[in-house]
């Protein structure tokens, strides 16, 4: 894939195969023409298609995710753009601009230098299942695999915006996709001067890991907004409108928000002013991390195993802010150890200018970190055996650290408290439990603690505090699900 | 001050008077020529001059701070630039640039349009006294008034950098002041592409609230870097050097860092690799807030007072990220209420283009929030009387929320856990205590709790947990001070 004949030092896409078979569940849906990977876990029943890969499968693919395991968040049916129509795909840039643009994907390829960037996308709902177990939110149950990384190829959005020349007073960039939904097409907006800021890295992409975007990922054209929640990266892009106000699209207003924690589902349903307050809209991702190894339900034999076990996982920051430390505690936060971090994204930065996946790779002056990183820490089996849990937390370059406790909110988004894996000693084995399993899959210590009458909202993971013999009363919040 | 004849809707500087008297403590120091305000609290003995205003005085001045109450962080003596030499002050932009620049302040005034921006500066040590009480750090004891706001007038840094034209490979902008210190002049660096990013708002300033910079604030020329810690805003600017590596100035390496929490003072002293790891350097401020009213030691009579009391304070975010919510709890975080926020900075944004303080004010397209905001919440006396403490926490637009617990580190910087004011009922009065008082001033609940044998690091503000009768043992960390 790389133009160089020598092996590049940066990660190349993992082996991929385009699914060829339409799966049974899809056959009765509007997506019945669309083959998909059977490993994906469906989070909203059969349709629309909202999926994540099993966390271990995702992690084992490495830094880059294959398109078939890349998470998907669809709001309705997938617009079908046949291969022969791809180059004729039309889109426009209009609104408060001096020079409105109407062009095709062919024009975009012909008239602009194509660039390739590694970018991690994350759904705002990543890890939401944990919130749903504490108290039911108005969102479906993502596990910790609502995150994926690919090499995206296309054109920096700022180049097109400069050509369109926004007028004085223009402050927002609204985007609309081709999907027709009950509440109109999917649309949202970002601030206009982010779109023209090279440090923000926004782009129009038509390829992913060197191949044409697949239908679930926006074929043939997608806005890709690194460092922000996936919901801003509009798929099947048809229209960009420059405006003085944020998007009034239904999905912009009633989705992708973190309302204040005291706003109940009832209050949110009855009072639309909460939704119309742009302060609560989510743009940047928040700092987050998860443990991938040990996996959920993994067992580790204390007899005959290596004396040291390598705990591993991922972390990411928001807004291009780099994860600068990842810390592990085995004693519920009393003391912390520093994990090793591998920022594979840096290896693209260090590479000489070259062609990659049909675009120019030249990132030496891109200071932002738009990808996940992997971390690891060796811990002795003895210490693991003496501990009841492993927690991980990350901090970004702005010293934003994952909070100890969950910030519950109506949509259950941006869930990022310390990620906890419990350790249970069973004869000669240690058994590990993650907080949850995605969708309706059973399992995880949160469910177990809750079923045993523990109050997950007691600020101590539902465990008894300080030697108390009586569990905390189960509050309405913990019992609501 | 404003060019308009009508009263502007945005805040104008508070009444000011330039101190005329050299204070006794300064008379035996190299700053013996420099009159100062006697209200300022000295944090490092007599010299160098490091001061904050009493929190109530600072807060009562309102959104803008007078130069005489604006906090000061000096590393040594103040360079003396006489009024008649101001215009001839020379500075340079050199290093990895095509067109090195050597110019005077006169040139800067003559050749560039002057702009005025409201900017809050914050010392990285703000609220450090709290860290010092938990465990002694290598830094002096700021209270919560290491934060001040002014209208700065000067030239966007990016305009000069574009003129100098950095070469390929240039990644950092190093700055040096005129102060001569034991370890060389004060110097530090930021990323070069931040300096050319209009959204970052970096500038060279020569005036503050419409008057020439005063000596303690960098007369005659200062870099002002909004949204980042004050330590990056180099005073008495002499030299900008464009480089491929971060500054190797002693103060860049051994100051303004948050080392990982497990690095002890001894480890930090013995192992310089901790300091040379650029990941731990602080740039953006972190989200923070404090309560100003009730003030420390304030008493509130339950008889005959208004039935409702207005709690008030400040909050700020980092990197231009806006504070989007401020939350108050009266039950240690079990439930939260939403405070009202006043973002006075927005009123400059809403103003038409005009001259202000000798520069053009025209902020309609400046989306970043570089100033503090004020918040307030009315709480009934009855509720206050039933509570043992008031906590405040802020969240920024990236959903970064102040942590519950302190992240202790060797330099004690960026301290931003929930700000707690305790309530004690004494007969018909409620008495309020802030966490600490600055410098060596006694008082505050942290000192009281610690003196009573409480372990401030027990994750529960040194209080007994869950009905325990026995206080937690005093650990080495809590006893170390």
Interface residues (C-beta under 8 A of the other chain):
Chain A: X168 X169 X171 X191 X193 X194 X197 X198 X199 X258 X260 X261 X262 X279 X280 X282 X283 X284 X285 X286 X287 X318 X319 X321 X322 X324 X325 X327 X333 X335 X336 X337 X338 X364 X365 X367 X395 X397 X398 X399 X400 X401 X403 X404 X405 X407 X414 X459 X465 X466 X467 X468
Chain B: X168 X169 X171 X191 X193 X194 X197 X198 X199 X258 X260 X261 X262 X279 X280 X282 X283 X284 X285 X286 X287 X318 X319 X321 X322 X324 X325 X327 X333 X335 X336 X337 X338 X364 X365 X367 X395 X397 X398 X399 X400 X401 X403 X404 X405 X407 X414 X459 X465 X466 X467 X468
